[in-house]
Amino acid sequence: MPILNNLFSGHLDNLSQALERTTQRHGLLINNLANVNTPGYKRRDVDFAITLANESERGSKGAEVRAAGGVRVDGNGVDLEQEVTALTETELRYQMLTEMTNRYFSGLKSAIREGR
């Protein structure tokens, strides 16, 4: 089925990779929240802007995870407000991506049924 792969893989691969990165970021943010009181813990996150810019250069080898944020007196880099805001943003991004995926497959289904 190489013809079908050529027709549908580009958009579907992009959606799949975006969902994977969003899921990865969600996991990192939850881990940050779980370690909010752990001395010396370094906050981790996925920078979507860097990831998208480097995607064409690196292919689909995965998102870049980086330590981020300021450091408190106890050496912990987690800011509770920043984490909750980032988690909310990530959840909204995931909802949007699942809706786009749903619409993509609904469009394919409609085309297969010839608009019926």
C-alpha positions as a Markdown table, in Angstrom:
| # | Residue | x | y | z |
|---|---|---|---|---|
| 1 | Met | 0.0 | 0.0 | 0.0 |
| 2 | Pro | 2.8 | 2.5 | -0.8 |
| 3 | Ile | 0.3 | 4.7 | -2.6 |
| 4 | Leu | -1.9 | 5.1 | 0.5 |
| 5 | Asn | 1.2 | 5.8 | 2.7 |
| 6 | Asn | 2.3 | 8.5 | 0.3 |
| 7 | Leu | -1.2 | 10.1 | 0.3 |
| 8 | Phe | -1.9 | 10.1 | 4.0 |
| 9 | Ser | 1.4 | 9.7 | 6.0 |
| 10 | Gly | 2.6 | 13.3 | 6.0 |
| 11 | His | -0.3 | 14.9 | 7.8 |
| 12 | Leu | -1.0 | 11.9 | 10.0 |
| 13 | Asp | 2.7 | 11.6 | 11.0 |
| 14 | Asn | 2.7 | 15.3 | 12.0 |
| 15 | Leu | -0.4 | 14.8 | 14.1 |
| 16 | Ser | 1.1 | 11.7 | 15.7 |
| 17 | Gln | 4.4 | 13.4 | 16.5 |
| 18 | Ala | 2.6 | 16.4 | 18.0 |
| 19 | Leu | 0.4 | 14.1 | 20.2 |
| 20 | Glu | 3.6 | 12.2 | 21.3 |
| 21 | Arg | 5.4 | 15.5 | 22.3 |
| 22 | Thr | 2.3 | 16.8 | 24.1 |
| 23 | Thr | 2.1 | 13.5 | 26.0 |
| 24 | Gln | 5.8 | 13.7 | 26.8 |
| 25 | Arg | 5.5 | 17.3 | 28.1 |
| 26 | His | 2.5 | 16.3 | 30.2 |
| 27 | Gly | 4.5 | 13.6 | 31.9 |
| 28 | Leu | 7.4 | 16.0 | 32.5 |
| 29 | Leu | 5.2 | 18.6 | 34.0 |
| 30 | Ile | 3.4 | 16.1 | 36.3 |
| 31 | Asn | 6.9 | 14.9 | 37.4 |
| 32 | Asn | 7.9 | 18.5 | 38.1 |
| 33 | Leu | 4.7 | 18.9 | 40.3 |
| 34 | Ala | 5.5 | 15.7 | 42.1 |
| 35 | Asn | 8.9 | 17.0 | 43.0 |
| 36 | Val | 7.9 | 20.6 | 43.9 |
| 37 | Asn | 9.3 | 20.1 | 47.5 |
| 38 | Thr | 12.4 | 18.0 | 46.6 |
| 39 | Pro | 15.6 | 19.9 | 47.4 |
| 40 | Gly | 17.9 | 20.1 | 44.4 |
| 41 | Tyr | 15.3 | 19.0 | 41.8 |
| 42 | Lys | 15.8 | 20.6 | 38.4 |
| 43 | Arg | 12.7 | 21.4 | 36.5 |
| 44 | Arg | 12.4 | 19.6 | 33.1 |
| 45 | Asp | 10.3 | 20.6 | 30.1 |
| 46 | Val | 10.0 | 20.3 | 26.3 |
| 47 | Asp | 10.5 | 23.5 | 24.4 |
| 48 | Phe | 8.0 | 23.2 | 21.5 |
| 49 | Ala | 9.4 | 26.2 | 19.6 |
| 50 | Ile | 12.9 | 24.6 | 19.5 |
| 51 | Thr | 11.5 | 21.2 | 18.7 |
| 52 | Leu | 9.5 | 22.4 | 15.8 |
| 53 | Ala | 12.3 | 24.5 | 14.4 |
| 54 | Asn | 14.7 | 21.5 | 14.6 |
| 55 | Glu | 12.3 | 18.9 | 13.4 |
| 56 | Ser | 13.1 | 19.3 | 9.7 |
| 57 | Glu | 16.8 | 19.0 | 10.5 |
| 58 | Arg | 16.6 | 16.0 | 12.9 |
| 59 | Gly | 13.7 | 14.1 | 11.5 |
| 60 | Ser | 11.5 | 12.3 | 14.0 |
| 61 | Lys | 14.1 | 11.3 | 16.6 |
| 62 | Gly | 12.2 | 12.8 | 19.5 |
| 63 | Ala | 11.8 | 16.1 | 21.3 |
| 64 | Glu | 14.6 | 17.9 | 23.1 |
| 65 | Val | 14.1 | 17.7 | 26.9 |
| 66 | Arg | 15.8 | 20.4 | 28.8 |
| 67 | Ala | 16.2 | 21.6 | 32.4 |
| 68 | Ala | 14.5 | 25.0 | 32.7 |
| 69 | Gly | 13.4 | 27.6 | 35.2 |
| 70 | Gly | 15.0 | 29.5 | 38.1 |
| 71 | Val | 16.4 | 28.0 | 41.2 |
| 72 | Arg | 15.1 | 28.4 | 44.8 |
| 73 | Val | 17.2 | 28.6 | 47.9 |
| 74 | Asp | 16.9 | 24.8 | 48.4 |
| 75 | Gly | 18.1 | 24.3 | 44.8 |
| 76 | Asn | 14.7 | 23.3 | 43.5 |
| 77 | Gly | 13.8 | 24.8 | 40.1 |
| 78 | Val | 10.0 | 24.2 | 40.2 |
| 79 | Asp | 7.6 | 27.1 | 40.4 |
| 80 | Leu | 4.1 | 25.8 | 41.3 |
| 81 | Glu | 2.2 | 28.5 | 39.4 |
| 82 | Gln | 4.4 | 28.1 | 36.3 |
| 83 | Glu | 3.8 | 24.3 | 36.3 |
| 84 | Val | 0.0 | 24.6 | 36.7 |
| 85 | Thr | -0.1 | 27.2 | 33.9 |
| 86 | Ala | 2.1 | 25.0 | 31.6 |
| 87 | Leu | 0.0 | 21.9 | 32.4 |
| 88 | Thr | -3.2 | 23.7 | 31.5 |
| 89 | Glu | -1.7 | 24.9 | 28.2 |
| 90 | Thr | -0.5 | 21.4 | 27.5 |
| 91 | Glu | -4.0 | 19.9 | 28.2 |
| 92 | Leu | -5.6 | 22.5 | 25.8 |
| 93 | Arg | -3.0 | 21.7 | 23.1 |
| 94 | Tyr | -3.7 | 18.0 | 23.5 |
| 95 | Gln | -7.5 | 18.6 | 23.2 |
| 96 | Met | -6.9 | 20.6 | 20.1 |
| 97 | Leu | -4.7 | 17.9 | 18.5 |
| 98 | Thr | -7.2 | 15.2 | 19.3 |
| 99 | Glu | -10.0 | 17.3 | 17.7 |
| 100 | Met | -7.8 | 17.8 | 14.6 |
| 101 | Thr | -7.1 | 14.1 | 14.4 |
| 102 | Asn | -10.8 | 13.3 | 14.8 |
| 103 | Arg | -11.7 | 15.8 | 12.0 |
| 104 | Tyr | -8.9 | 14.3 | 9.8 |
| 105 | Phe | -10.4 | 10.8 | 10.1 |
| 106 | Ser | -13.9 | 12.1 | 9.7 |
| 107 | Gly | -12.9 | 13.7 | 6.4 |
| 108 | Leu | -11.3 | 10.5 | 5.2 |
| 109 | Lys | -14.4 | 8.6 | 6.1 |
| 110 | Ser | -16.5 | 11.1 | 4.2 |
| 111 | Ala | -14.3 | 10.8 | 1.2 |
| 112 | Ile | -14.4 | 7.0 | 1.3 |
| 113 | Arg | -18.2 | 7.2 | 1.4 |
| 114 | Glu | -18.2 | 9.8 | -1.4 |
| 115 | Gly | -19.7 | 12.5 | 0.8 |
| 116 | Arg | -22.6 | 10.4 | 2.1 |
